[in-house]
Amino acid sequence: MTETTRLNGIIRAWEKGLLAHAVWAQAERQVAIETSQSPYDCAVFEMEHNAWDANALQDALQYLLNRKQVHQMGSLAPAITPIVRIPANGSENNQWLAKQALDRGVYGVIWPHVNTVEQALNAVSACRYPRPHSAAQPAPAGARGDGPHVASRYWGLSQQEYYTRADVWPLNPQGELLVFLMIEDVQGIENLDDILRNVPGIGCVLIGEGDLSQELGVPRQYEHPIVVDAMAKIVTICKRNDVRVGHPHVTAKNVEAVVGQGYTFLMSAPVKSHPVIDNARALTRG
């Protein structure tokens, strides 16, 4: 096995010019086992609206691994890349949640309700180790505490190897960690251009259309013109700043429109068959 292979399957898909497909998952053993046999690139362990349980997350990460897949792939890269959505809103600046998730081995953190430059800086800083001012990509300054023992073992690397790769992409081209900012408030949309221009290290913006529709007065009416317009603004701003944008509710019915609008991180609910992935891949091939 090679240690130079791209470990993060989301980044690997993007670097190949492909869409990255993710599935929402609960941090439970059986769910992780079933997800490990799916065709997704990524599992997003939902711990914003589910209980935060770091031990359950660690168990789920272990059960997501499949020794046969690891052997067949001939790589340390997991077949399904695990990331987590933490419960704290951006304004709460709770770095400890990201620290505990990263120390257990996840490859990315989704931060809900990020609305300002300061909140975005906090999110990126929480996912980086401190480094000297003379180092490459020294800013945003890292604030992650040093406790890589479990994560390095999960990644299959020595601790020193883990340090070199546990940084945020695309700021660090060799980094394997992704910082997702959820933009799901009017204030976040208003500040998004400033956020993306002033905060390096953001891997993807994930639209929170559910909460956004609540604030706009049309709860869960995702096709309402006011919601569609707000989402289009987010996509436009992300494209202008060359930042990836993700959609949290992709189905077989809307996948063609979502792909056409420029989303490259497609999230789906768990299903027995996978028409979203099949349809999306057919669209990109065609």
Secondary structure as UniProt FT lines:
FT   HELIX           9..15
FT   TURN            16..17
FT   STRAND          20..25
FT   HELIX           29..36
FT   STRAND          42..46
FT   HELIX           54..64
FT   HELIX           67..73
FT   STRAND          81..85
FT   HELIX           90..92
FT   HELIX           95..104
FT   STRAND          108..111
FT   HELIX           117..126
FT   TURN            133..134
FT   HELIX           149..155
FT   HELIX           159..165
FT   TURN            169..171
FT   TURN            173..174
FT   STRAND          177..183
FT   HELIX           186..198
FT   TURN            200..201
FT   STRAND          204..207
FT   HELIX           209..215
FT   TURN            216..217
FT   TURN            219..220
FT   TURN            222..223
FT   HELIX           225..240
FT   TURN            241..242
FT   STRAND          244..247
FT   TURN            252..254
FT   HELIX           255..261
FT   STRAND          265..268
FT   HELIX           275..285
//
